[in-house]
């Protein structure tokens, strides 16, 4: 009979240990659900005796379902970059910019001062650039790969336009 008293306490200790690890290392997102699962199993075993296999099934079920739910919730809350998001970060060059130089771009309908992060490409008026960040009122832009209409040929391991 005394072993039945220890089972809920063991699960409670496991829950406390998992919670302490979660608090110390917040990057382990799934541990909060493991701690919650251990706490619920502790409560269930305190109320009614359960076989060990059933305790483990409840613990694993709560942990896995909670982690899956968190993954789905997190992916909806923080969508991956691409598609519509990336289109919002495209600007049009208004004044030519030397490689690594400065000029102006149109972004979200307004003219902005910009500096090119690309040290090899000269940006011409009308080119599309990707806004990488902001430094005060100056945008930091990177050239997008241009869709050239000229055919390319390979010479000595490098691709050159004709």
Secondary structure, DSSP 8 states (H G I E B T S, - for coil): -HHHHHHHHHHHHHHHHHHHHHHH-TT-TTHHHHHHHHHHHHHHHHHS---HHHHHHHHHHHHHHHHHHHHHHHHHHS--S-THHHHTTEEEESS-B-TT-EEEEEETTEEEEEEE--SS--B-TT-EEEEEEEETTEEEEEE------S-EEEETTEEEE-
